[in-house]
């Protein structure tokens, strides 16, 4: 992981907020493409969680850094920026590729939040990052289950 992303609370939070925005957009675009109602609902729930995480992180920024969030980085802490092209999802060959990208993103986010816990120097702040890491782990488990379901002839799109 790039330690530059964790150099201070402001940088950590800006990168985390951008990552949650990317997660929100990723799951939103996938939900809009999903034909299966159950998969669509799960994707919408993941999207909504990412939006809630962004709000939590924004509040943390205001509490621990200041009122002006400033510009967010071009890319967040996770790998999701690479799946967007001019505001749209790149076309992958299979649903599994989208799932795998989500899994990779959730794992990267968990790692990022855990690394952040070690550097913030504030127990309450670290506890919030821990809670977010746990929720992202839940997302990872959902996506792993979806991948397994897809292996059994279950189609999202």
C-alpha positions in Angstrom: 0.0 0.0 0.0 1.1 3.5 -0.8 2.1 5.1 2.6 1.6 8.5 1.0 -2.2 7.8 1.2 -1.9 7.5 5.0 0.5 10.4 5.7 -2.0 12.3 7.8 -5.7 12.3 8.8 -6.7 14.7 6.0 -5.0 12.7 3.3 -6.3 9.4 4.7 -9.9 10.7 4.9 -9.9 12.3 1.4 -8.6 9.1 -0.1 -11.2 7.0 1.8 -14.0 9.4 0.8 -13.0 9.2 -2.8 -12.9 5.4 -2.6 -16.3 5.3 -1.1 -17.6 7.5 -3.9 -16.1 5.1 -6.5 -17.7 2.2 -4.7 -21.1 3.9 -4.7 -20.8 4.6 -8.4 -19.6 1.1 -9.2 -22.5 -0.6 -7.3 -25.0 1.9 -8.6 -24.0 1.2 -12.3 -24.0 -2.5 -11.7 -27.5 -2.4 -10.0 -28.9 -0.5 -13.0 -27.6 -3.3 -15.3 -28.8 -6.2 -13.1 -31.8 -8.1 -14.5 -32.1 -10.4 -11.5 -34.2 -8.7 -8.8 -32.4 -10.3 -5.9 -29.0 -9.4 -7.3 -30.2 -5.8 -8.0 -31.4 -5.4 -4.4 -28.0 -6.7 -3.0 -26.2 -4.3 -5.3 -28.4 -1.4 -4.2 -27.7 -2.3 -0.6 -24.0 -2.3 -1.2 -24.3 1.1 -3.0 -26.2 2.6 -0.1 -23.6 1.3 2.4 -20.9 3.1 0.4 -22.9 6.3 0.5 -23.3 5.9 4.2 -19.6 5.3 4.6 -18.8 8.5 2.7 -21.1 10.4 5.1 -19.3 8.9 8.1 -15.9 9.7 6.7 -17.0 13.3 5.8 -18.2 13.8 9.4 -14.9 12.4 10.7 -13.0 14.9 8.4 -15.0 17.8 9.8 -14.5 16.7 13.4 -10.8 15.9 13.2 -9.5 18.1 10.4 -11.7 21.1 9.7 -14.8 22.4 7.9 -13.3 22.6 4.4 -13.0 19.2 2.8 -11.2 20.6 -0.2 -10.6 18.7 -3.4 -10.7 14.9 -3.4 -8.0 12.9 -5.2 -8.6 11.8 -8.7 -8.6 8.2 -7.6 -9.5 6.6 -4.2 -7.5 4.2 -2.2 -8.9 1.1 -3.9 -8.7 -0.2 -7.5 -12.2 0.8 -8.7 -11.1 3.9 -10.6 -9.7 1.5 -13.3 -13.2 0.2 -14.1 -14.6 3.6 -15.1 -14.1 5.1 -18.5 -15.6 8.6 -19.1 -18.1 8.0 -16.2 -19.3 4.6 -17.4 -18.3 1.1 -16.5 -15.9 -0.5 -18.9 -17.4 -3.5 -20.6 -16.1 -6.8 -19.2 -16.7 -10.1 -20.8 -18.5 -11.7 -17.8 -20.3 -10.9 -14.6 -17.5 -12.7 -12.7 -15.1 -10.0 -13.8 -17.3 -7.3 -12.2 -17.6 -9.5 -9.1 -13.9 -10.0 -8.9 -13.2 -6.3 -9.2 -15.7 -5.7 -6.4 -13.9 -8.3 -4.3 -10.5 -6.8 -5.0 -11.8 -3.4 -4.1 -13.4 -4.5 -0.8 -10.1 -6.3 0.2 -8.1 -3.2 -0.6 -10.5 -1.0 1.4 -10.3 -3.3 4.4 -6.5 -3.2 4.2 -6.5 0.6 3.9 -8.8 1.1 6.9 -6.8 -1.3 9.0 -3.6 0.5 8.1 -5.3 3.8 8.9 -6.2 2.6 12.3 -2.6 2.2 13.1 -1.6 5.8 12.3 -4.5 8.0 13.4 -3.5 8.1 17.1 -7.1 8.6 18.3 -9.0 5.7 19.7 -12.5 6.9 18.7 -11.3 7.6 15.1 -9.6 4.2 15.0 -12.8 2.5 16.2 -14.8 4.0 13.4 -12.2 2.8 10.8 -12.4 -0.6 12.4 -16.2 -0.6 12.1 -15.9 0.4 8.4 -13.4 -2.3 7.8 -15.8 -4.8 9.3 -18.6 -3.6 7.1 -16.4 -3.8 4.0 -15.5 -7.4 5.1 -19.3 -8.1 5.0 -19.4 -6.7 1.5 -16.5 -9.0 0.6 -18.4 -12.0 1.9 -21.6 -11.0 0.0 -19.6 -10.7 -3.2 -17.8 -14.1 -2.6 -21.3 -15.7 -2.2 -22.5 -14.0 -5.4 -19.4 -15.4 -7.2 -20.2 -18.9 -6.0 -23.8 -18.5 -7.0 -22.8 -17.4 -10.5 -20.7 -20.5 -10.8 -23.9 -22.4 -10.4 -25.7 -20.9 -13.4 -27.2 -17.9 -11.6 -27.1 -14.8 -13.8 -27.1 -11.2 -12.7 -27.5 -9.4 -16.0 
